Amino acid sequence: QVQLVESGGGLVQAGGSLRLSCAASGSIVSINRMSWYRQAPGKQRELVATITSGSTNYANSVKGRFTISRDNAKNTVYLQMNSLKPEDTAVYYCNAGIVAYNPTGYVDVWGQGTLVTVSS
């Protein structure tokens, strides 16, 4: 059993900052990749940022404003969001590719999401 739990969402004014966390737990051997997605009402889910052991990638809409990082000892990924805009309002989801055990295998896991609302 592997699961992801997001936290840190909330209401913030435009121009403000917010830090999201996603903690993985369970029968984890290693975490190959962790990503943040977001989905606004009436919109498709989109990839925001991804981090692996050797690289990070960002959507053009958040580049320069958001920073993804990870703490391997805590099996946790973070998303630091600065200079927030109303169009950043969405439910943010954590997603991870994880090598698990008992049983052994590669699993793709999603968190339940955390709501970020940016007011103007």
Secondary structure, DSSP 8 states (H G I E B T S, - for coil): -EEEEEE--EEEETT--EEEEEEEEESEEEEEEEEEEEE-TTS--EEEEEEESS-EEE-TTTTTTEEEEEEGGGTEEEEEE-S--GGG-EEEEEEEEEEETTTTEEEEEE---EEEEEE-
